[in-house]
Amino acid sequence: MPKLPRITAKEAEKLLLDAGFIQIRSKGSHRVYRLAEIRVVIPFHPGKILHPKIIRQVIAAIQPAENDIINDDISSDDSDELTNE
């Protein structure tokens, strides 16, 4: 297994927001993001590197979201081709 990237909470937040997640709440230093049924909690301490377990959770949450976006694009392209014929 390749090494995980060392990222900060701010970088993880950017990845989540770019993948379509929205921040639903925060309490203290913890911010909670959600996309459909997927929920991710990030301990937000600016400038500090996140624990590898948190990084794995962020990556696991982003991958299904990206696959859904790709599948939606493919299915919409197929429907366009069917209507053009």
C-alpha positions in Angstrom: 0.0 0.0 0.0 1.4 3.4 -0.9 2.1 6.0 1.7 -0.6 8.4 2.5 -0.1 12.0 1.7 0.5 14.3 4.7 -2.2 16.9 4.6 -3.6 19.6 6.9 -7.2 20.1 7.9 -7.5 23.0 5.5 -6.3 20.8 2.6 -8.7 18.0 3.6 -11.6 20.6 3.8 -10.8 21.8 0.3 -10.8 18.2 -1.0 -14.2 17.5 0.6 -15.8 20.8 -0.6 -14.5 20.2 -4.2 -16.0 16.7 -4.1 -19.4 18.2 -3.3 -19.5 17.9 0.5 -21.1 20.6 2.6 -20.3 21.6 6.2 -23.3 20.8 8.2 -22.1 21.8 11.7 -19.1 22.4 13.9 -18.5 22.1 17.6 -15.2 23.3 19.1 -12.5 22.3 16.7 -14.4 19.5 14.9 -16.2 20.2 11.6 -18.7 17.8 10.2 -19.2 17.4 6.4 -21.9 15.5 4.6 -22.7 14.3 1.1 -25.8 12.2 0.8 -25.3 9.4 3.4 -21.5 9.9 3.8 -20.4 11.9 6.9 -16.8 12.9 7.6 -15.6 14.6 10.8 -12.4 16.7 10.6 -10.5 17.9 13.7 -9.7 21.4 12.5 -6.3 22.6 13.9 -4.8 24.9 11.3 -1.3 24.1 10.3 -1.2 20.6 11.9 -1.0 17.4 9.9 -4.0 15.1 10.2 -3.6 11.6 11.6 -3.3 8.9 8.9 -6.7 7.4 10.0 -8.5 10.7 9.3 -6.7 11.0 5.9 -7.9 7.4 5.0 -11.5 8.4 6.0 -11.4 11.5 3.8 -10.0 9.6 0.8 -12.6 6.8 1.3 -15.4 9.4 1.4 -14.2 11.2 -1.7 -13.8 8.2 -4.0 -17.4 7.1 -4.0 -18.4 10.8 -4.6 -16.1 11.0 -7.6 -17.4 7.7 -9.0 -21.0 9.0 -8.7 -20.1 12.2 -10.6 -18.3 10.2 -13.3 -21.2 7.8 -13.7 -23.7 10.7 -13.9 -21.6 12.2 -16.6 -21.5 9.0 -18.6 -25.2 8.3 -18.3 -26.1 11.8 -19.3 -23.8 11.5 -22.4 -25.5 8.2 -23.3 -29.0 9.8 -23.1 -27.8 12.7 -25.3 -26.7 10.2 -27.9 -30.0 8.4 -27.8 -32.0 11.6 -28.3 -29.8 12.7 -31.3 -30.5 9.6 -33.3 
